[in-house]
Amino acid sequence: MKPTIQLNEGRGYRMPKTDYSYHAGSMSNRGGRRFGPRSASIRAVSNDYFKNEARCMFATEAAFFSVIVMTAAVPLISSAMALSHLVRSFAAL
């Protein structure tokens, strides 16, 4: 918990007044291990994500990806055809 700062406005100067009535968290460290409620591991979080959330969004993302690929493919094919016509016209000279 952070200390709260209050300003003394009764005097001519404004010095911050800090409330120090908070308790710092104690860390019991025995052999490098933290005792208390264990947090979930990264593997458990990623497994939960891929099991529940990723499947729901995969179809939507795949559809958007295919639209983007088709949109990008049209100008690339057009430029390849134009380049082949340019090469043929230079070869005809």
N, C-alpha and C positions, 0 to 999 in steps of 0.2 A: 504494500500500500504506500503510495507516495505521500509525503508531507504536504499539507495545505499551507499556502502562503497568504497572510492577511496583512494589509497595509495599515499602519497607525496614522490616522488622519487628524488626530487631535493636536499634534505638534506641528511646528513649522516645517520640519523635514519629514520625508516619507521613507522610513526604513521598513523593510519587509519583516514581518513577524511570522516565524515559522512554527508550526505545530509539530512537536516531536513525540506525540503520544501514539506512535505506531510500533508494531512489533516486526522486526526483521525475521524472515524465514530462517529457521535453523536447518542446517544440512548435516544429517548424521552420516558420516562417511566411514564405513568399516570395510577396509580391504578394497576400496574403489567402487563399491556398489551402493546404490541408493536404495534405502528401505522405504516402503510406503506403497501407494497405488502405482502399479506398473502402467506405463503408457504402451500403446500398441506399437508393434514393430513395423518397420517400413514394408516388410513382406506381407504382413497381415493387412495393412492399409491398401497396398497395391492389389492384393488378391480380392479384397472387398470391392475395390473400384472396378476391376475388370469383370467381376462376377455380376455386379448390379448395374452400374452406370454406363460402362463402356458399350455394352450390348445395345442399350436403348439408342445411343447416339450413332452407332456404326452405320446403320442403313442410311440415315440422313446425310452423314458426312460422305459416304460413298457416292450417293447421288449427286451431291454438290461437286465432288471431285471429278466425276465423269462429265458433268456439264462444263466445268472449267477446262478439262482436257480437250473436249470437243471444240470449245470456243477458241482455244489456243491452236488447235490442229488446223483449222480452216485457213488462217493466214499463212501458216507454214507451208501447207500444200499449195496454196496459191503462189507463194513466192518461189517454191521449187519449180512449178510449171512455168512461171515467167523466166526463171533462170535458164531452164532448158530451151525455151524459145529463143532467148538471147544467144545461147551457145550455138544453136542451129543457124541463126542468122549470121553469126560471125563465120561459121564453117562454110556457108554458101558463098561468101565473098571470095 
